[in-house]
């Protein structure tokens, strides 16, 4: 759920097909925060928009207990931002990632 610009999420401890797909990235990049159901991609898109459109610095705090999914959430956020940076260069969202993107996501 969203609490303003804060996303409160629960780790389902199982994969949910399509939840973090390229189609989900494409959907959430086209909408502003609150227009679609709460999702980490909505939060990431808000950060991206504030960074590039308003030139505001951004910080994302991902918090939770051990095993809550902080590392996976960070990877998903970076996946979205990487896809958005590829799109801004004119590449389709589905295009293969760059070596820089791979290095960031692997870190």
C-alpha positions in Angstrom: 0.0 0.0 0.0 1.0 3.6 -0.4 1.2 6.1 2.5 1.8 9.3 0.5 5.0 8.7 -1.3 5.9 5.8 1.0 5.5 2.3 -0.2 4.8 -0.3 2.5 5.2 -3.8 1.1 5.2 -7.4 2.3 7.5 -10.1 1.0 5.3 -13.0 -0.3 8.2 -15.4 -0.2 7.3 -16.8 -3.6 7.5 -15.5 -7.1 4.4 -13.8 -8.6 4.5 -14.2 -12.4 4.5 -10.9 -14.3 4.7 -8.7 -11.2 8.2 -7.4 -12.1 8.2 -8.0 -15.9 9.2 -5.7 -18.7 5.5 -5.1 -19.3 5.1 -3.9 -15.7 8.1 -1.6 -16.1 6.5 -0.2 -19.3 3.1 0.2 -17.6 4.4 2.1 -14.5 6.7 4.3 -16.5 3.7 5.8 -18.2 1.8 6.7 -15.0 2.4 8.9 -12.0 2.4 7.8 -8.4 -1.1 6.9 -7.3 -2.6 6.3 -10.7 -2.0 2.6 -10.6 -2.0 0.1 -7.7 1.0 0.5 -5.3 4.2 -1.0 -6.7 7.9 -0.5 -6.3 8.1 0.6 -9.9 5.7 3.4 -9.1 8.0 4.6 -6.4 11.0 4.2 -8.7 9.2 6.2 -11.5 8.4 9.0 -9.1 12.1 9.2 -8.2 13.1 9.2 -11.8 10.6 11.9 -12.7 11.7 14.1 -9.8 15.4 13.6 -10.7 15.1 14.5 -14.4 12.0 16.8 -14.7 12.4 18.9 -11.5 16.2 18.4 -11.1 15.7 17.4 -7.5 18.2 15.0 -5.8 16.6 11.7 -4.8 17.1 9.2 -2.0 15.3 5.9 -1.5 15.3 4.3 1.9 14.6 0.5 1.9 14.1 -0.8 5.4 13.0 -4.1 7.0 14.0 -7.0 9.1 16.4 -9.7 8.0 14.8 -11.7 5.1 12.2 -9.1 4.4 13.3 -8.6 0.8 15.5 -5.4 1.0 18.1 -6.7 -1.4 15.5 -7.8 -3.9 13.7 -4.5 -3.6 16.9 -2.7 -4.3 17.5 -4.8 -7.4 14.0 -4.1 -8.7 14.4 -0.4 -8.1 17.7 -0.4 -10.0 16.2 -2.6 -12.7 13.5 0.0 -13.3 15.9 2.9 -13.3 18.2 1.1 -15.7 15.3 0.5 -18.0 14.3 4.1 -17.8 17.8 5.3 -18.6 17.8 3.0 -21.7 14.5 4.3 -22.8 15.7 7.9 -22.4 18.5 7.0 -24.8 15.9 5.9 -27.4 16.3 2.1 -26.8 13.1 0.1 -26.2 12.5 -1.2 -22.7 12.8 -4.8 -23.9 16.3 -4.3 -25.4 19.2 -6.1 -23.8 20.9 -4.4 -20.9 24.2 -2.7 -21.2 27.4 -3.9 -19.4 27.1 -0.9 -17.0 23.5 -1.9 -16.1 24.6 -5.5 -15.5 27.4 -4.4 -13.3 25.1 -2.2 -11.2 22.5 -4.9 -10.8 25.1 -7.5 -9.9 26.5 -5.3 -7.2 
